[in-house]
Structure formats: C-alpha cells, structure tokens
Amino acid sequence: MKNTNTLLSITNLKKYFPIAKSSIFQREQLYVRANEEITIDIQNGETFGLVGESGCGKSTLGRTILQLYDQTAGSTMYYGRTLEEFVPSYAAKTMRSAPKMIAHYKKLQAKAATAAANCDAAGENATSDQHQRKNLSAAEAETAFQNVVKILGGFAALDDPREGAALLLKKFEVSIKISKLNEQIRDLDGEIAFYEAIAKELSEDETVKNPAAKIAQAQKKADSYRAKKEKLIPEQEKLSAQLAEADAAVLACKAKYADNAKFREYEAMLDNGIDLSRLKYSEMRVLRKDIQIIFQDPYSSLNPRMTVGQIIGEGLITHKFFKAGDAQMKDYIIQIMEQCGLQDYMLHRYPHQFSGGQRQRICIARALAVKPKFIVCDECVSALDVSIQSQIINLLEELKEKENLTYLFISHDLSVVRYISDRIGVMYLGNMVEMGTAEEIFADPRHPYTVALISSIPTTDVNALKKERILLEGNIPSPIRPPEGCKFHTRCYMACGKCKRVPPPTTEVSPGHFVTCHFPEAKLDENGDYLFKINQCGDKQ
C-alpha cells in the first residue's frame, strides 16, 4: 500500500506513438518514444516541477497522466478516491476472470524472457528493434502482472484463485450497489437543496406577486424528493450489513493462507487506488472534476463563441454541481472569477476581449470551478510577458494554499520552476534523469544535463557571471531511434565508452534525490564548478 499522503503514483510509465510504415515491405514498426520508464510519486498538497528542453516529453507526460493520451505501459494510480468508493469496472472484470488473466501475464512473462534472451545473445550487435522489443515486452509483462496482483492480492499466488476471487467479487458487487445508491441519494439531496433555495429566494423577493402559491409549489417539490430519499435509507442500511458479511468472508478465507510466504508477498501488493490507465472513457469523465489541466496557450484553449460565464459554467453543469439556469450558479461563477482576479462585469464578455494574462486567469478559473484535487499546469506561463508571469504564479500559489491543490508544474524555465516547486524532476529525451527537492537540485545538481541547464539561467550575480557557462553541443537525438546506452552521451562533456554502451542505473544519492547516471558521485566544487574525474573507463570525464 502507498503512503496515505500520496495522491498520484506513476510507475514505469511508457508512452510510444507508432509511426506509419513507409511501405508494405517494412517489417520493423517504429515508434516515437515520448516517455520511457517514468516513475514518480506526487504527494498531496505539493507542487512537482517538471523541466527540460522542448521536445523532451514533458507535456506528453502531463497529458498521459490525465489519460488524454493512452498509456503504452505502466500504471498511474490515483488515491483521491478509494477502489471501493469508485468501483471501476476493471476491478470486477479482474475478479471474474482471475485464472484467465493470470495465465495471460504468465504468457507475457515467457514472451519477455524470449525477447530478452535474443537481445542479450546478440550482445553489442543487437539492433535497436531488438532492444525495443525487449523493453516493451518486459513492460507489458510487468503491467499485466501488476494489474492482477493489485486487485487479487495474495489470491493471485494460489494455484486455484477462484475461491478467493469469487468472495472478492461478491464484496465488490455489494460495494457497486452501495455506490449507485449513494449517488441517487446525493442527486436527491441536490434537488431538495435546489427547490428549498427557490422557496427561500421567493420569500425574500418583495417584487414577486402572489409568492405564497409559488413558495408552496417549490416546497412541495422539495418534500417529494425528500420522501424518495427516505425510502432509500432502509436499503442503504441493509446493503451496509451485507457488505460487512462479505468483508468477514474474505478475511476468513485469507486467514487460511497466513503461513504461505508467496501469498503474504502478493498480499502486500494490494492497492486501494484507482488505475487511471484502466478506466473506461465514461469512468474517466467522472474523474475529470478531480484532475484538471491548464493548457499552455490561453488563446486556442478557450472557445471563442462562448462567454466567460459559459466557459466556466460548462464543467459545473456537466459534473452536476448546478442545473442549467440555476440562479445560484451565477453567484458561484462570479465568486470563482473574483478568486482568480477577474471582475464580475467580465461575465458576459468573449475571450477575444481579454489580454493574454486575463485569458489565462479564465483558464485557471475554469479548472478551479469543479473543485479539483490535482491540476497539470502545462507551460501555463510561457506564452505570457515576464511581468504577467509573476502575477499568474503568485495566483497559483495563493489558490494552492486556499484550496489544498496539488500541481504538476511543467516548464522549460528553471528559474520559474525553482520559485514555485517543492520537488523537481529533470527530463531528457523521454527519461527522468534527476529528481529531488528544489533546494537540493539547485544546490547539489549531480546529472551533467541538470548542471548545464542551471548554468544557462540568466543572472546578475557577479560571482555566478565569473563561472564558465556549460554549452551543450549538437542537437537532441531523435526519439524514434535514441542513442544506445545513456541517451545523453552524444552531448555530455563527461561521457566515456561505458556511457555509449550501457544504460545508466538510477541511484539515490541522498534521501529523495535520484540521479540516472553512471557517475552520480560527481559534484560541484566549493566554487560552483563541476569536478572532472577519471572514471573506471580510463577516459577523462
């Protein structure tokens, strides 16, 4: 189980875009490897900054996390709701067809072993296609394994998982009924509140003629919905008692295998989060109010044919915060606009009547209106003037504190990321090369790419101006056929023969500070210059 403070856990995420074959004789399928082996835990209430050059895969990662792009492999676990609360259909499917799914992941494991053996046998002569098959097969097998074990737990370790899976399914089906019933009750509560608000508004409005009859009509509607709700309460209590029985049956079955080491190992992998990559489109739409995005371009991301009020209100109606035409919705939209620095008289204006900074405030208001828990800020200040950038960043910081928001802040500007982020991840050609707290990344950068990026930040510091700026030579390699070994070795001033052959491991150089490099011990000296060493290859770094 994940730390209770974790909101999102991304594990071994891959996103490949297939490229159309140039002819019918082309056997090799090529991909743009936009994201590879991305693993991040994003904590509740933090801002995780993501930096790197244009084309490194930052925006693709943000959109893949939100499932605007389908994942190629890996998992994206969301802990803003529990599995029992949300009851996604993939969980029931796993329980119903447990033996079949276990056989499937074992078949994929055998396929991955064959691909790895072929690649290893070829040694240094292994082709890019062989490496690609090896990596993809391993990722597919691991994803299939995790998909089963996270739901079945220890039962996936048994020769016959059907008994345990059937008990889990029975418990889950009761949870589904409870979830649907709770949704009905919430809808009825909304209707009751709606008509009671109308009755209150009529009683306070002195301009309304014959208010008593209209108040009575609104109150009658509220009472009818209240009566429907009261009829559902006994069913809710009955289902809760069924759920307790089903839970006890599952615990009793698990107790039989308490001495089985493999059962305990798999049981520890149980995960009560929601795997966003396995949700249906309709299920993902429900979660859209929890996870929002602020796009880079404030011009093209707003519908030019809708007013500000319509733009902000669209999500509120879709997610049933208000009914269309509800007078309370206007007050709520104005309140959100004021939070985001927009005046109420702007409600009926169109996007073309606003400046770039104001449009980005509209985008922020639209995202904030549906009460999200997580927001991807995709280069949301890069298209704005520097003076406006600081205003928007301060607004995001203020809203984060007030609304307890969590951000993934994507930018190529390290000075901006340093200011707003709690932790920072540095990406290069689809891979995360360094990750740590903002303070540590800037005080003690270990990856040569991070050092080069930091050295390029414009500054007026006299001491910093005396240091030699590190210029990265050459162009970014193609993500279709990235370099063997370390992807950065073609531009790295520390690269040796080993870097060209062997992919570097990820090392934790200090608690929470990870570096993907063969030489993570290399540090800045007391003058802030990079220490060059002789590595085990015998080459100068």
Secondary structure, DSSP 8 states (H G I E B T S, - for coil): ---TTEEEEEEEEEEEEE---SSTT--S--EEEEEEEEEEEEETT-EEEEE-STTSSHHHHHHHHTTSS--SEEEEEE-SS-HHHH--HHHHHHHHTHHHHHHHHHHHHHHHHHHHHHHHHHGGG--HHHHHHHHHHHHHHHHHHHHHHHHHGGGGGSS--HHHHHHHHHHHHHHHHHHHHHHHHHHHHHHHHHHHHHHHHHHH-TT-SSHHHHHHHHHHHHHHHHHHHHHHHHHHHHHHHHHHHHHHHHHHHHHTTTT-HHHHHHHTT---SEEGGG--HHHHHHHTTTEEEE-S-TTTTS-TTS-HHHHHHHHHHHTTSS-TT-HHHHHHHHHHHHHTT--GGGTT--GGGS-HHHHHHHHHHHHHHT--SEEEEESTTTTS-HHHHHHHHHHHHHHHHHHT-EEEEE-S-HHHHHHH-SEEEEEETTEEEEEEEHHHHHHS--SHHHHHHHHTS----HHHHHS------S----SSS--SS-TTTTT-TT--HHHHHS---EEEEETTEEEESS-TT--B-TTS-B---B-TTSSB-
